[in-house]
Amino acid sequence: MSKMLEGKPSPKFELPCTSNLNVSDQAMKGKKYVLFFYPKDNTPG
């Protein structure tokens, strides 16, 4: 398991969101947010 990187800069990203728009690291610049990754659904872990 990797260490949490709390307070560290996030990697560059652009992800789809539920409003059919994308959210990116640039759009979140200057805001606090949590970037969370989880395993594929219905898999152990």
DAGIGI-V922300 format. One record per run of one state. SS is the DSSP state (H for helix, E for strand, L for the rest). FROM is the first residue (numbers start at 0). LEN is the number of residues. If there is no record, write none. Layout:
SS:FROM:LEN + SS:FROM:LEN
This chain:
L:0:13 + E:13:3 + L:16:5 + E:21:3 + L:24:21
